[in-house]
Amino acid sequence: MSTNQTELRTDSLPIPDTVQVNLKGSILNIKGPIGTVRKNFKKISIDIELDGKNIVIKSKGTRKQDHAIFNTVKSIIRNLLEGVLNGYTLKLKTVHAHFPITVKVKDKNILVENFQGERAPRVVKIRGDTKVSVKGDDVILTGSVLNDVTQTAANLQQGTKVKNKDHRVFLDGIYLFEKTKGITK
């Protein structure tokens, strides 16, 4: 692909048989066996249409930036379709040297208690419809929206970051160790 693109990009993504897709204006609703996802494309300069069992994506310009936006939207829609079909699973491990870390789920929050001996628990919000389960030292995040699941994991990892100490010595925290497509236990 050269930088002097002369034609508009158009591509279509097939809709699986077990998935229902509705498009109202710029809002795309996708319903599948795992769950329902809603994505608003209003602020993105792209045309999305439904054509039978295909989602048709059309770029609005011929610049390099339009090409990048086109591929990003295509990737987002592909991840949404994959999410409602199979889902996503992320596994994190709690690591501690002296003070044992306990992780609990309360409402839409994850509570990290006794991190480095702190009295008050660290609170991390759960994004979207992400489901959190704690089994021993493992924290398992599952959901149908990749952005919500990965952002919850990132917030949990950042929320237990050691500050004002040598990071080579103080390795306490919660770290991601496995990322898979599909919901596993």
Backbone as CSV, one residue per row, in Angstrom:
resi,resn,N_x,N_y,N_z,CA_x,CA_y,CA_z,C_x,C_y,C_z
1,MET,0.860,-1.178,0.000,0.000,0.000,0.000,0.896,1.226,0.000
2,SER,0.781,2.033,-0.982,1.583,3.249,-1.060,0.923,4.351,-0.244
3,THR,1.681,5.405,-0.015,1.136,6.522,0.747,0.199,7.364,-0.106
4,ASN,0.268,7.236,-1.413,-0.612,7.969,-2.312,-1.760,7.068,-2.764
5,GLN,-2.631,6.769,-1.842,-3.761,5.904,-2.146,-4.771,6.694,-2.974
6,THR,-5.336,6.081,-4.002,-6.227,6.819,-4.894,-7.672,6.360,-4.831
7,GLU,-7.972,5.293,-4.129,-9.350,4.828,-4.088,-9.787,4.585,-2.645
8,LEU,-11.084,4.611,-2.447,-11.651,4.384,-1.129,-11.581,2.906,-0.783
9,ARG,-11.340,2.606,0.483,-11.267,1.217,0.933,-12.654,0.703,1.283
10,THR,-12.948,-0.533,0.924,-14.192,-1.197,1.271,-13.874,-2.651,1.590
11,ASP,-14.465,-3.138,2.675,-14.270,-4.533,3.047,-15.502,-4.998,3.808
12,SER,-15.699,-6.298,3.849,-16.851,-6.832,4.569,-16.402,-7.944,5.504
13,LEU,-17.060,-8.001,6.658,-16.800,-9.048,7.635,-18.031,-9.943,7.706
14,PRO,-17.877,-11.257,7.572,-19.042,-12.148,7.632,-19.585,-12.253,9.058
15,ILE,-20.902,-12.316,9.172,-21.560,-12.472,10.468,-21.822,-13.960,10.670
16,PRO,-21.328,-14.544,11.773,-21.592,-15.965,12.037,-23.090,-16.233,12.219
17,ASP,-23.485,-17.488,12.042,-24.903,-17.861,12.098,-25.526,-17.647,13.467
18,THR,-24.771,-17.814,14.542,-25.327,-17.706,15.891,-25.303,-16.280,16.438
19,VAL,-24.930,-15.321,15.599,-24.804,-13.928,16.038,-25.835,-13.069,15.316
20,GLN,-26.484,-12.170,16.074,-27.423,-11.202,15.504,-26.791,-9.814,15.578
21,VAL,-26.875,-9.076,14.457,-26.287,-7.736,14.402,-27.360,-6.748,13.980
22,ASN,-27.475,-5.644,14.722,-28.374,-4.542,14.380,-27.549,-3.270,14.276
23,LEU,-27.916,-2.428,13.325,-27.242,-1.145,13.143,-28.291,-0.050,13.128
24,LYS,-28.213,0.858,14.101,-29.106,2.016,14.154,-28.241,3.255,14.123
25,GLY,-28.239,3.924,12.986,-27.375,5.094,12.821,-25.924,4.654,12.828
26,SER,-25.195,5.078,13.853,-23.794,4.681,13.971,-23.558,3.750,15.157
27,ILE,-24.632,3.231,15.744,-24.519,2.337,16.893,-24.706,0.896,16.426
28,LEU,-23.715,0.073,16.692,-23.708,-1.327,16.284,-24.009,-2.196,17.500
29,ASN,-25.099,-2.957,17.448,-25.479,-3.893,18.505,-25.218,-5.306,18.024
30,ILE,-24.445,-6.062,18.793,-24.110,-7.437,18.431,-24.527,-8.335,19.580
31,LYS,-25.338,-9.361,19.273,-25.818,-10.295,20.287,-25.402,-11.701,19.887
32,GLY,-24.778,-12.401,20.830,-24.314,-13.754,20.567,-24.560,-14.658,21.747
33,PRO,-24.041,-15.889,21.699,-24.277,-16.843,22.774,-23.656,-16.427,24.115
34,ILE,-22.549,-15.695,24.098,-21.869,-15.302,25.328,-22.486,-14.048,25.930
35,GLY,-22.897,-13.108,25.097,-23.445,-11.864,25.631,-23.807,-10.885,24.534
36,THR,-24.107,-9.659,24.954,-24.491,-8.590,24.034,-23.487,-7.447,24.149
37,VAL,-23.121,-6.882,23.006,-22.157,-5.797,22.959,-22.762,-4.645,22.172
38,ARG,-22.497,-3.435,22.630,-22.971,-2.231,21.933,-21.790,-1.303,21.745
39,LYS,-21.558,-0.863,20.506,-20.432,0.015,20.202,-20.922,1.182,19.365
40,ASN,-20.521,2.383,19.767,-20.904,3.600,19.062,-19.735,4.058,18.185
41,PHE,-19.971,4.185,16.883,-18.951,4.623,15.932,-19.221,6.052,15.452
42,LYS,-19.963,6.841,16.230,-20.359,8.183,15.813,-19.156,9.107,15.606
43,LYS,-18.158,9.015,16.471,-17.020,9.930,16.399,-15.910,9.441,15.475
44,ILE,-16.120,8.314,14.821,-15.123,7.770,13.904,-15.615,7.986,12.482
45,SER,-14.759,8.550,11.646,-15.179,8.856,10.271,-15.083,7.608,9.393
46,ILE,-16.157,6.823,9.426,-16.229,5.593,8.643,-17.700,5.286,8.381
47,ASP,-17.987,4.613,7.285,-19.358,4.199,6.975,-19.489,2.707,7.245
48,ILE,-20.527,2.346,8.017,-20.796,0.943,8.328,-22.202,0.627,7.849
49,GLU,-22.348,-0.489,7.136,-23.649,-0.912,6.622,-23.808,-2.416,6.855
50,LEU,-25.056,-2.862,6.911,-25.351,-4.290,6.970,-25.852,-4.738,5.612
51,ASP,-25.257,-5.804,5.092,-25.641,-6.330,3.792,-25.855,-7.837,3.940
52,GLY,-27.079,-8.227,4.297,-27.376,-9.644,4.492,-26.619,-10.187,5.690
53,LYS,-25.714,-11.130,5.470,-24.915,-11.727,6.545,-23.495,-11.164,6.569
54,ASN,-23.348,-9.898,6.163,-22.041,-9.247,6.161,-22.148,-7.848,6.763
55,ILE,-21.082,-7.430,7.423,-20.941,-6.047,7.875,-19.974,-5.382,6.906
56,VAL,-20.445,-4.367,6.187,-19.640,-3.691,5.173,-19.063,-2.419,5.782
57,ILE,-17.738,-2.269,5.669,-17.031,-1.100,6.189,-16.467,-0.329,5.000
58,LYS,-16.726,0.989,4.966,-16.228,1.832,3.877,-15.503,3.042,4.462
59,SER,-14.330,3.328,3.911,-13.600,4.512,4.369,-14.186,5.757,3.714
60,LYS,-14.012,6.893,4.371,-14.555,8.142,3.843,-13.524,8.967,3.096
61,GLY,-12.264,8.588,3.179,-11.221,9.358,2.511,-10.138,8.458,1.960
62,THR,-9.149,9.075,1.330,-8.076,8.312,0.696,-6.715,8.598,1.326
63,ARG,-6.714,9.293,2.461,-5.443,9.608,3.104,-4.906,8.418,3.895
64,LYS,-3.682,8.532,4.349,-3.056,7.500,5.160,-3.811,7.323,6.482
65,GLN,-4.269,8.431,7.051,-5.025,8.399,8.297,-6.348,7.647,8.117
66,ASP,-7.015,7.832,6.991,-8.267,7.123,6.713,-8.030,5.621,6.597
67,HIS,-6.891,5.248,6.029,-6.508,3.846,5.917,-6.308,3.244,7.315
68,ALA,-5.660,3.983,8.218,-5.430,3.516,9.589,-6.751,3.383,10.349
69,ILE,-7.641,4.352,10.199,-8.952,4.308,10.855,-9.752,3.113,10.351
70,PHE,-9.699,2.861,9.051,-10.400,1.731,8.439,-9.959,0.411,9.072
71,ASN,-8.642,0.215,9.174,-8.129,-1.033,9.745,-8.450,-1.152,11.237
72,THR,-8.452,-0.024,11.956,-8.795,-0.054,13.380,-10.243,-0.468,13.585
73,VAL,-11.160,0.102,12.804,-12.577,-0.243,12.913,-12.802,-1.703,12.544
74,LYS,-12.110,-2.159,11.531,-12.226,-3.564,11.120,-11.779,-4.493,12.257
75,SER,-10.705,-4.146,12.928,-10.195,-4.925,14.047,-11.148,-4.886,15.240
76,ILE,-11.733,-3.717,15.520,-12.679,-3.582,16.635,-13.901,-4.466,16.391
77,ILE,-14.447,-4.421,15.197,-15.641,-5.222,14.887,-15.317,-6.712,14.926
78,ARG,-14.150,-7.094,14.426,-13.735,-8.494,14.458,-13.618,-8.982,15.916
79,ASN,-13.057,-8.141,16.804,-12.945,-8.499,18.219,-14.310,-8.590,18.899
80,LEU,-15.244,-7.710,18.514,-16.591,-7.774,19.082,-17.297,-9.065,18.675
81,LEU,-17.180,-9.438,17.395,-17.790,-10.684,16.920,-17.173,-11.899,17.613
82,GLU,-15.856,-11.902,17.754,-15.156,-12.999,18.438,-15.557,-13.063,19.912
83,GLY,-15.747,-11.899,20.532,-16.102,-11.845,21.947,-17.471,-12.409,22.247
84,VAL,-18.476,-12.093,21.422,-19.824,-12.612,21.690,-19.945,-14.085,21.313
85,LEU,-19.030,-14.579,20.487,-19.016,-16.007,20.154,-18.289,-16.836,21.202
86,ASN,-17.067,-16.447,21.533,-16.218,-17.256,22.407,-15.879,-16.596,23.733
87,GLY,-15.720,-15.278,23.753,-15.316,-14.578,24.957,-13.809,-14.540,25.103
88,TYR,-13.351,-13.914,26.185,-11.921,-13.766,26.459,-11.653,-14.083,27.922
89,THR,-10.489,-14.667,28.198,-10.087,-15.006,29.560,-8.675,-14.503,29.809
90,LEU,-8.485,-13.819,30.937,-7.171,-13.379,31.374,-6.943,-13.911,32.777
91,LYS,-5.754,-14.459,33.017,-5.411,-14.978,34.335,-4.253,-14.174,34.895
92,LEU,-4.425,-13.756,36.143,-3.399,-12.992,36.839,-2.986,-13.756,38.092
93,LYS,-1.751,-13.562,38.520,-1.211,-14.246,39.691,-0.822,-13.206,40.726
94,THR,-1.198,-13.456,42.009,-0.762,-12.582,43.091,0.597,-13.065,43.577
95,VAL,1.540,-12.139,43.692,2.904,-12.455,44.111,3.205,-11.638,45.362
96,HIS,3.668,-12.325,46.416,4.023,-11.614,47.639,5.205,-12.304,48.296
97,ALA,6.033,-11.511,48.987,7.199,-12.062,49.658,6.965,-12.184,51.168
98,HIS,6.390,-11.151,51.781,6.241,-11.169,53.230,4.784,-11.090,53.665
99,PHE,4.072,-10.067,53.220,2.676,-9.903,53.598,1.790,-10.614,52.586
100,PRO,0.990,-11.588,53.015,0.127,-12.301,52.059,-1.001,-11.403,51.540
101,ILE,-1.109,-11.311,50.236,-2.123,-10.478,49.582,-3.405,-11.291,49.456
102,THR,-4.545,-10.678,49.797,-5.834,-11.323,49.577,-6.644,-10.461,48.613
103,VAL,-7.304,-11.123,47.690,-8.113,-10.431,46.686,-9.560,-10.867,46.868
104,LYS,-10.457,-9.874,46.955,-11.884,-10.147,47.113,-12.671,-9.327,46.104
105,VAL,-13.845,-9.825,45.743,-14.722,-9.115,44.818,-15.944,-8.658,45.600
106,LYS,-16.240,-7.365,45.520,-17.406,-6.805,46.205,-18.107,-5.862,45.237
107,ASP,-19.345,-6.189,44.869,-20.137,-5.418,43.909,-19.372,-5.296,42.595
108,LYS,-19.069,-4.097,42.152,-18.334,-3.864,40.902,-16.895,-3.428,41.189
109,ASN,-16.350,-3.890,42.323,-14.989,-3.525,42.718,-14.184,-4.765,43.073
110,ILE,-12.880,-4.678,42.868,-11.939,-5.693,43.316,-11.169,-5.078,44.476
111,LEU,-11.172,-5.755,45.623,-10.469,-5.261,46.806,-9.178,-6.043,46.977
112,VAL,-8.054,-5.349,47.022,-6.751,-5.966,47.248,-6.359,-5.609,48.679
113,GLU,-6.423,-6.605,49.559,-6.181,-6.368,50.976,-4.787,-6.824,51.379
114,ASN,-4.225,-6.128,52.375,-2.936,-6.441,52.993,-1.777,-6.336,52.001
115,PHE,-1.894,-5.476,51.006,-0.802,-5.289,50.050,0.309,-4.516,50.747
116,GLN,1.474,-5.127,50.915,2.630,-4.580,51.628,2.260,-4.162,53.049
117,GLY,1.308,-4.865,53.646,0.930,-4.598,55.023,0.030,-3.395,55.216
118,GLU,-0.525,-2.866,54.140,-1.391,-1.687,54.248,-2.689,-2.072,54.939
119,ARG,-3.209,-1.179,55.765,-4.444,-1.445,56.508,-5.677,-1.316,55.611
120,ALA,-5.730,-0.272,54.798,-6.885,-0.036,53.923,-6.702,-0.815,52.622
121,PRO,-7.772,-1.442,52.123,-7.636,-2.188,50.864,-7.533,-1.236,49.665
122,ARG,-6.811,-1.683,48.658,-6.763,-0.952,47.391,-7.974,-1.388,46.575
123,VAL,-8.662,-0.423,45.976,-9.913,-0.694,45.265,-9.705,-0.469,43.770
124,VAL,-10.097,-1.468,42.976,-10.012,-1.382,41.519,-11.410,-1.638,40.969
125,LYS,-11.887,-0.747,40.102,-13.226,-0.899,39.521,-13.205,-1.931,38.392
126,ILE,-14.291,-2.705,38.317,-14.459,-3.681,37.242,-15.167,-2.987,36.094
127,ARG,-14.585,-3.048,34.898,-15.163,-2.383,33.731,-16.155,-3.276,33.018
128,GLY,-17.272,-2.672,32.620,-18.263,-3.369,31.800,-18.854,-4.579,32.487
129,ASP,-19.056,-5.650,31.713,-19.638,-6.890,32.226,-18.573,-7.947,32.490
130,THR,-17.384,-7.523,32.859,-16.302,-8.455,33.151,-16.614,-9.217,34.431
131,LYS,-16.430,-10.533,34.384,-16.660,-11.373,35.556,-15.308,-11.718,36.174
132,VAL,-15.228,-11.598,37.498,-13.978,-11.828,38.221,-14.180,-12.982,39.196
133,SER,-13.256,-13.933,39.168,-13.269,-15.014,40.155,-11.860,-15.174,40.717
134,VAL,-11.799,-15.511,42.002,-10.521,-15.667,42.687,-10.400,-17.122,43.135
135,LYS,-9.316,-17.773,42.705,-9.052,-19.157,43.089,-7.620,-19.247,43.602
136,GLY,-7.472,-19.258,44.913,-6.137,-19.301,45.507,-5.375,-18.023,45.191
137,ASP,-4.224,-18.178,44.545,-3.410,-17.018,44.157,-3.759,-16.493,42.771
138,ASP,-4.716,-17.118,42.097,-5.077,-16.711,40.734,-6.326,-15.830,40.748
139,VAL,-6.287,-14.800,39.914,-7.451,-13.949,39.672,-7.814,-14.159,38.210
140,ILE,-9.047,-14.618,37.939,-9.464,-14.950,36.582,-10.517,-13.944,36.133
141,LEU,-10.228,-13.259,35.024,-11.146,-12.280,34.441,-11.697,-12.849,33.145
142,THR,-13.026,-12.850,32.993,-13.655,-13.328,31.769,-14.696,-12.316,31.314
143,GLY,-14.940,-12.278,30.015,-15.953,-11.384,29.481,-16.015,-11.460,27.973
144,SER,-16.997,-10.738,27.412,-17.197,-10.775,25.967,-16.602,-9.566,25.260
145,VAL,-16.199,-8.538,25.989,-15.605,-7.343,25.382,-14.127,-7.309,25.746
146,LEU,-13.265,-7.429,24.744,-11.828,-7.493,24.958,-11.308,-6.245,25.663
147,ASN,-11.786,-5.061,25.271,-11.312,-3.821,25.887,-11.624,-3.765,27.372
148,ASP,-12.810,-4.195,27.781,-13.190,-4.166,29.194,-12.367,-5.145,30.020
149,VAL,-12.172,-6.350,29.508,-11.434,-7.374,30.243,-9.965,-6.966,30.399
150,THR,-9.343,-6.520,29.316,-7.932,-6.153,29.389,-7.714,-4.885,30.198
151,GLN,-8.640,-3.934,30.138,-8.486,-2.706,30.923,-8.652,-2.980,32.411
152,THR,-9.555,-3.892,32.778,-9.691,-4.281,34.186,-8.402,-4.934,34.677
153,ALA,-7.809,-5.808,33.864,-6.543,-6.451,34.233,-5.420,-5.424,34.363
154,ALA,-5.363,-4.465,33.450,-4.336,-3.433,33.504,-4.504,-2.549,34.743
155,ASN,-5.743,-2.198,35.072,-5.991,-1.394,36.267,-5.610,-2.152,37.539
156,LEU,-5.857,-3.458,37.564,-5.500,-4.276,38.713,-3.985,-4.369,38.857
157,GLN,-3.295,-4.541,37.742,-1.831,-4.622,37.783,-1.227,-3.278,38.186
158,GLN,-1.759,-2.174,37.644,-1.260,-0.838,37.994,-1.628,-0.457,39.423
159,GLY,-2.764,-0.950,39.910,-3.202,-0.634,41.261,-2.335,-1.265,42.329
160,THR,-1.576,-2.291,41.971,-0.687,-2.954,42.933,0.777,-2.717,42.574
161,LYS,1.053,-1.596,41.986,2.428,-1.252,41.621,3.166,-0.738,42.863
162,VAL,4.378,-1.214,43.072,5.192,-0.797,44.213,5.831,0.547,43.888
163,LYS,5.654,1.495,44.807,6.205,2.836,44.586,7.216,3.168,45.672
164,ASN,8.184,3.982,45.326,9.223,4.483,46.243,10.077,3.377,46.848
165,LYS,10.188,2.253,46.165,11.057,1.169,46.607,11.745,0.582,45.384
166,ASP,12.781,-0.176,45.617,13.526,-0.793,44.525,12.679,-1.903,43.883
167,HIS,12.350,-1.755,42.610,11.477,-2.698,41.914,12.144,-4.056,41.682
168,ARG,13.468,-4.106,41.799,14.160,-5.380,41.632,14.069,-6.240,42.886
169,VAL,13.842,-5.595,44.028,13.772,-6.313,45.293,12.320,-6.569,45.698
170,PHE,11.481,-5.532,45.622,10.093,-5.638,46.026,9.245,-6.007,44.803
171,LEU,9.011,-7.291,44.643,8.302,-7.796,43.469,6.836,-8.081,43.759
172,ASP,6.322,-7.616,44.904,4.923,-7.852,45.256,4.007,-7.202,44.241
173,GLY,2.868,-7.846,43.983,1.896,-7.280,43.058,1.036,-8.363,42.435
174,ILE,0.245,-7.947,41.471,-0.609,-8.868,40.719,-0.209,-8.746,39.257
175,TYR,0.166,-9.878,38.642,0.735,-9.853,37.309,-0.031,-10.785,36.367
176,LEU,-0.190,-10.350,35.118,-0.833,-11.143,34.077,0.112,-12.258,33.638
177,PHE,-0.404,-13.508,33.569,0.442,-14.598,33.105,-0.176,-15.421,31.988
178,GLU,-1.470,-15.234,31.701,-2.067,-15.996,30.605,-3.235,-15.226,30.011
179,LYS,-3.288,-15.203,28.679,-4.361,-14.528,27.955,-4.830,-15.471,26.856
180,THR,-6.130,-15.841,26.889,-6.630,-16.796,25.912,-7.968,-16.330,25.353
181,LYS,-8.257,-16.786,24.127,-9.583,-16.591,23.558,-10.454,-17.728,24.056
182,GLY,-11.697,-17.417,24.330,-12.597,-18.420,24.882,-12.660,-18.283,26.388
183,ILE,-13.769,-18.693,26.958,-13.931,-18.603,28.402,-13.529,-19.930,29.008
184,THR,-12.451,-19.903,29.794,-11.949,-21.089,30.475,-11.986,-20.858,31.975
185,LYS,-11.924,-21.916,32.709,-11.960,-21.820,34.177,-10.590,-22.024,34.751
